[in-house]
Amino acid sequence: MKTQVLKGIALASMVTVMASPLYGQTAAPNNQAAEQPVGEEAGYGVGAALASVFYIPAKVTYAGLGLLTGGLGYLLSGGRNAEQPQGN
């Protein structure tokens, strides 16, 4: 059963990789792309930096809480896997 699943995954992966060039083709490019003003590009940079100021601490806090929750669950379970029968 396990080898059939692995063969199926390998076949699906191969088909995906072989078919990806068909979907990767782009349409004909336009003659000239309009350039954005420098002020607008600088505004995007400032906005990204400002968003990172709030996002990074929130992400670190979320990861830390996940670490504490996972560690507490591990300690309370005694390191046992929930799928293992209780008799073993």
Protein Blocks (a to p, Z undefined) as FASTA:
>chain_A
ZZmmmmmmmmmmmmmmmmmmmmmpccdddfbdcdddfklmmmmmmmmmmmmmmmmmmmmm
mmmmmmmmmmmmmmmnnopafkbcfkZZ
